[in-house]
Each structure stands twice: as structure tokens, then as C-alpha cells.
Amino acid sequence: MVARSLHINSSDTPPSKRVSASNCIFSSTRLITLVLTFVFVSTAASPVTAIADGAPQTDALKVRPDKCISLSQGLICYQRVRFEWSQRDVGDYCLIEESAADPIVCWAQLRSGSHITEFASQENKNYYLINQADKRRVGSVTLQVAWVYRSKKRSRGRWRLF
């Protein structure tokens, strides 16, 4: 094993090999910046939920998958989706599609629940979780429809040569 010694600002050491506080990877300023960055990122990534009374929870209703992808624009997209919800209080809740008159499903005296259903649509659909006691929305989610290829329909008004 070869022992090497570290010369700091020695006159016999070439300038390219000298180590100074300004070139050090962990200078005090850089170390403090690194630690503060780590603390900021770790606290920003931790889920902190503050809910005001009467305000809907943003994560009260979720749908998986949240996108339905059809092959071409204009085709109906078919997908099996799972709705999941959770609330702080036990109660009676219903899952409702925005354009439908009747609820998809209702739950009695629960704090959380899930429902699997078949989705079939050409366009995005909005869904709401309703508290049956006071008929207010306590959660919402949008199921998006996307496509791989755009519609290639041409207008019939073009002139044909042959």
C-alpha cells in the first residue's frame, strides 16, 4: 500500500495539485446550501393536508386510470375504471356523473369506499362525490379521453380532377 500525503498550499506542490478552501467540494457555504436544499425538498415532498371546514378535499375522490385512450379521434373509448374516495367524517355519500340524473352508486355510514365501473365515452366526463346529508360536493375528478390518431375526415367540398 502506498502512502500519499496531502500538501495544502505548499510551495513545492504545483498549482494544479494545490487544495484550497475555495476549491473544496464541501466548503461551509456549499455545505449549508446543500443541507438547506435537502431540508426544503424533503419537507416539500411530504404530504401535509390542511382542510378548512366546508372546503372540499382535493384528494377526496380519485379515479384510476384517470385517462382513457382510444385509437382514433371520435371513437368511443372503453375502459374499466376504479373510483376511490375517503372523508374525515362517517356519512352517506354518493358518486354522481355530472350529466346524469341518478347516482352511479351510494354508500351508507362509511368514511371511505371504492367502486369499479365500465367507462364508455368520446369526451371527458366529470364525477362528483356528494354528501347526502346536505347535498354538497365533497370531491370531484375528471376522467379524460385522449386518442392516438387524429380524425382524417376530409371535407366533401373539394374539387376532384379525375
RAMOGI-V18288 format. One record per residue. N is the residue number from 1. RES is the residue in three letters. PHI is phi in whole degrees, -180 to 180 (NA if undefined). Layout:
# RAMOGI-V18288
N,RES,PHI ; N,RES,PHI
This chain:
# RAMOGI-V18288
1,MET,NA ; 2,VAL,-97 ; 3,ALA,-91 ; 4,ARG,-116 ; 5,SER,-109 ; 6,LEU,-104 ; 7,HIS,-100 ; 8,ILE,-103 ; 9,ASN,52 ; 10,SER,-83 ; 11,SER,-71 ; 12,ASP,-87 ; 13,THR,-92 ; 14,PRO,-64 ; 15,PRO,-58 ; 16,SER,-71 ; 17,LYS,-99 ; 18,ARG,-73 ; 19,VAL,-110 ; 20,SER,-128 ; 21,ALA,-64 ; 22,SER,-73 ; 23,ASN,-92 ; 24,CYS,-65 ; 25,ILE,-62 ; 26,PHE,-108 ; 27,SER,-68 ; 28,SER,-61 ; 29,THR,-66 ; 30,ARG,-67 ; 31,LEU,-66 ; 32,ILE,-65 ; 33,THR,-63 ; 34,LEU,-63 ; 35,VAL,-66 ; 36,LEU,-63 ; 37,THR,-63 ; 38,PHE,-62 ; 39,VAL,-65 ; 40,PHE,-64 ; 41,VAL,-66 ; 42,SER,-70 ; 43,THR,-77 ; 44,ALA,-71 ; 45,ALA,-82 ; 46,SER,-77 ; 47,PRO,-76 ; 48,VAL,-116 ; 49,THR,-117 ; 50,ALA,-119 ; 51,ILE,-119 ; 52,ALA,-79 ; 53,ASP,-63 ; 54,GLY,89 ; 55,ALA,-88 ; 56,PRO,-70 ; 57,GLN,-74 ; 58,THR,-76 ; 59,ASP,-109 ; 60,ALA,-70 ; 61,LEU,-133 ; 62,LYS,-130 ; 63,VAL,-130 ; 64,ARG,-131 ; 65,PRO,-68 ; 66,ASP,-94 ; 67,LYS,-133 ; 68,CYS,-117 ; 69,ILE,-115 ; 70,SER,-101 ; 71,LEU,-70 ; 72,SER,-130 ; 73,GLN,-62 ; 74,GLY,96 ; 75,LEU,-83 ; 76,ILE,-74 ; 77,CYS,-96 ; 78,TYR,-113 ; 79,GLN,-160 ; 80,ARG,-88 ; 81,VAL,-123 ; 82,ARG,-122 ; 83,PHE,-95 ; 84,GLU,-130 ; 85,TRP,-142 ; 86,SER,-153 ; 87,GLN,-137 ; 88,ARG,-74 ; 89,ASP,-107 ; 90,VAL,-72 ; 91,GLY,-175 ; 92,ASP,-100 ; 93,TYR,-129 ; 94,CYS,-131 ; 95,LEU,-98 ; 96,ILE,-130 ; 97,GLU,-85 ; 98,GLU,-57 ; 99,SER,-93 ; 100,ALA,-99 ; 101,ALA,-83 ; 102,ASP,-100 ; 103,PRO,-67 ; 104,ILE,-72 ; 105,VAL,-158 ; 106,CYS,-128 ; 107,TRP,-125 ; 108,ALA,-113 ; 109,GLN,51 ; 110,LEU,-129 ; 111,ARG,-104 ; 112,SER,-154 ; 113,GLY,-170 ; 114,SER,-148 ; 115,HIS,-153 ; 116,ILE,-106 ; 117,THR,-145 ; 118,GLU,-92 ; 119,PHE,-104 ; 120,ALA,-146 ; 121,SER,-164 ; 122,GLN,-97 ; 123,GLU,-137 ; 124,ASN,-60 ; 125,LYS,-130 ; 126,ASN,-102 ; 127,TYR,-127 ; 128,TYR,-131 ; 129,LEU,-103 ; 130,ILE,-112 ; 131,ASN,-83 ; 132,GLN,-68 ; 133,ALA,-64 ; 134,ASP,-121 ; 135,LYS,59 ; 136,ARG,-104 ; 137,ARG,-77 ; 138,VAL,-114 ; 139,GLY,-167 ; 140,SER,-149 ; 141,VAL,-154 ; 142,THR,-117 ; 143,LEU,-96 ; 144,GLN,-93 ; 145,VAL,-110 ; 146,ALA,-130 ; 147,TRP,-141 ; 148,VAL,-85 ; 149,TYR,-120 ; 150,ARG,-75 ; 151,SER,-66 ; 152,LYS,-108 ; 153,LYS,-70 ; 154,ARG,-104 ; 155,SER,-73 ; 156,ARG,-83 ; 157,GLY,-85 ; 158,ARG,-80 ; 159,TRP,-81 ; 160,ARG,-110 ; 161,LEU,-84 ; 162,PHE,-125
